[in-house]
Amino acid sequence: MRIIMLGAPGAGKGTQAKKISEKFNIQYISTGDILRREIEQETELGLKAKSFVESGKLVTDELVIEIIKNFIQGDSAEKGFLMDGFPRNLVQAKKFTEMLEEIGMKLDHVINIAVDSSEITDRLSKRRTCRKCHRATSIAIGNNGGICPECGGELFKRKDDTEEVIMHRLEVYEKETRPLTEYYNESGILINIEGSGTEEEVTEKILKDL
């Protein structure tokens, strides 16, 4: 099974992506993670990516897709994969589709988690991140005065979780990423999921439609 997870910042796509990949025993792919791994291992592609990073430039779409291509052709993605955080815009989506066709693969599903913008703003303004395990949690849950419920580490508020930055991120999403839903809907593989409710409730909604 090959899946892409879409959703605005704060919609919960990262959490759901990990749950669904574990459920179906398919490889969870974060482009940021595999990009860092290539750079750390100083592979040929990693060294190319490093040159962009060190010069303060964005790694090109072509190079990112080449790194993804190598990864999904490896043994770890043999049973399938779930992409989280890529593609981010229509250009990337079309290039990704072309790459999959080139290696004889196709996507099975694109899951779009839809959450009202006011709820997203509320979620992100209450979100705190653990300095130790990097888990995100909500201060609304009651986390014992800023302590991570997972590992006991210190919680902090990310700079991009301020209301001003949240609004900007949502504007960027509407402009660049939301058009992907129409693109994948035309391919007949889009699944829209209403993302309000608990993590478990949203997971059940996704599993019901897969």
C-alpha positions in Angstrom: 0.0 0.0 0.0 1.4 3.4 -1.0 -0.2 6.5 0.7 0.3 10.2 0.9 -1.0 12.1 4.0 -2.2 15.6 3.5 -3.5 18.2 5.9 -2.9 21.8 7.1 -0.4 22.5 9.9 -1.9 21.2 13.1 -4.4 18.9 11.4 -2.7 15.9 13.0 -1.3 14.4 9.9 2.0 13.5 11.4 0.5 11.6 14.3 -2.0 9.8 12.0 0.7 9.0 9.4 2.7 7.1 12.0 -0.4 5.3 13.4 -1.5 4.2 9.9 2.0 3.1 8.8 2.3 1.0 11.9 -1.2 -0.5 11.4 -0.4 -1.7 7.9 3.3 -2.4 8.5 4.5 0.0 5.8 7.4 2.4 5.8 6.7 5.9 7.3 8.6 8.4 5.2 9.4 11.9 6.4 11.4 13.7 3.7 13.2 15.8 6.4 14.3 12.6 8.1 15.6 10.8 5.0 17.3 14.0 3.8 19.1 14.4 7.1 20.1 10.7 7.0 21.6 11.0 3.5 23.6 14.1 4.6 24.8 12.4 7.8 25.9 9.3 5.9 27.6 11.4 3.3 26.1 9.6 0.3 26.5 11.0 -3.1 23.0 12.5 -3.0 23.5 13.6 0.6 26.7 15.5 -0.3 24.7 17.3 -3.1 22.0 18.2 -0.6 24.6 19.3 2.0 25.9 21.9 -0.5 22.5 23.5 -0.8 21.9 23.4 3.0 25.3 24.9 3.8 24.8 27.7 1.3 21.4 28.5 2.9 19.4 27.4 -0.2 16.5 25.0 -0.4 17.3 21.6 -1.7 15.8 21.3 -5.2 12.7 19.3 -5.9 14.6 17.1 -8.4 17.2 16.2 -5.7 14.6 15.5 -3.0 12.6 13.3 -5.4 15.8 11.4 -6.4 16.5 10.8 -2.7 12.9 9.6 -2.2 13.2 7.4 -5.3 16.3 5.6 -3.9 14.6 5.2 -0.5 11.3 3.6 -1.8 13.2 1.3 -4.0 15.1 -0.1 -1.0 14.1 -3.0 1.2 12.6 -0.9 3.9 9.7 0.3 1.6 9.2 -3.1 0.0 5.7 -3.5 1.6 4.7 0.0 0.8 5.1 3.5 2.2 3.3 6.5 3.7 4.6 9.9 2.7 4.3 12.7 5.4 5.3 16.2 4.4 5.7 15.7 0.7 4.6 16.8 -1.8 3.9 20.3 -0.6 2.8 21.9 -3.9 1.4 21.0 -7.3 4.8 21.0 -9.1 6.2 18.5 -6.6 3.1 16.3 -6.9 3.4 16.1 -10.6 7.1 15.3 -10.5 6.5 12.7 -7.8 3.8 11.0 -10.0 6.2 11.0 -12.9 8.9 9.4 -10.8 6.6 6.7 -9.6 5.4 5.9 -13.1 9.1 5.7 -14.2 9.8 3.0 -11.6 6.5 1.2 -12.2 4.7 2.3 -9.1 1.5 4.2 -8.4 -0.2 5.6 -5.3 -3.1 3.8 -3.8 -4.6 6.5 -1.6 -4.1 10.2 -0.7 -5.6 10.9 2.8 -6.6 14.5 3.4 -7.3 15.4 7.0 -9.6 18.5 7.1 -9.9 20.6 10.2 -11.4 24.1 10.6 -8.8 26.9 10.7 -10.1 28.2 14.0 -9.6 24.8 15.6 -6.1 24.5 14.1 -5.1 27.9 15.5 -6.4 26.8 18.9 -4.5 23.4 18.7 -1.2 25.0 17.7 -1.3 27.8 20.2 -1.7 25.1 22.9 0.9 22.8 21.5 4.2 22.2 23.3 7.1 20.1 22.2 9.4 17.9 24.3 13.1 18.9 24.2 14.1 15.3 24.9 11.9 13.0 22.7 10.4 15.8 20.4 6.9 14.5 21.1 4.2 17.2 20.6 1.5 17.5 23.3 -1.2 19.9 24.3 -1.2 22.0 27.5 -5.0 21.5 27.5 -4.4 17.8 28.5 -2.8 18.7 31.8 0.9 17.8 31.5 2.1 18.3 35.1 3.5 21.8 34.7 5.3 21.5 31.4 6.5 17.9 31.7 6.3 15.5 28.7 3.8 12.7 29.4 5.9 10.3 27.3 9.4 10.7 28.7 9.3 13.3 31.5 11.4 15.8 29.5 10.9 19.6 29.5 8.1 21.0 27.2 8.6 24.2 25.3 6.6 26.3 22.8 8.0 26.3 19.3 8.6 29.7 17.6 6.3 28.7 14.7 3.4 28.0 17.1 2.7 31.7 17.8 -0.6 33.0 16.5 1.0 35.3 13.9 3.2 32.5 12.5 0.3 30.1 12.5 -1.8 32.4 10.4 1.0 32.8 7.9 1.5 29.0 7.7 -2.2 28.5 7.0 -2.1 31.1 4.3 0.9 29.3 2.7 -1.0 26.0 3.0 -4.1 27.4 1.3 -2.1 28.8 -1.6 0.4 26.0 -2.2 -0.8 22.7 -0.7 -4.6 22.7 -0.8 -4.6 22.5 -4.7 -3.2 19.0 -4.3 -6.6 17.8 -3.0 -8.2 18.7 -6.4 -5.2 17.1 -8.3 -5.5 13.8 -6.4 -9.3 13.9 -6.5 -9.2 13.9 -10.3 -7.1 10.8 -10.1 -9.8 9.1 -8.0 -7.5 8.3 -5.0 -8.4 11.1 -2.6 -10.0 10.3 0.8 -11.3 13.3 2.8 -11.3 12.7 6.5 -13.0 15.1 9.0 -10.2 15.7 11.5 -12.0 16.9 14.6 -12.2 14.5 17.6 -9.6 12.5 19.5 -6.5 10.9 17.8 -8.2 7.5 18.2 -11.5 8.7 16.6 -9.7 10.2 13.6 -7.6 7.0 13.2 -10.9 5.0 13.1 -12.3 7.3 10.5 -9.2 6.7 8.3 -9.2 2.9 8.8 -12.9 2.8 7.9 -12.3 4.4 4.5 -9.1 2.6 3.6 
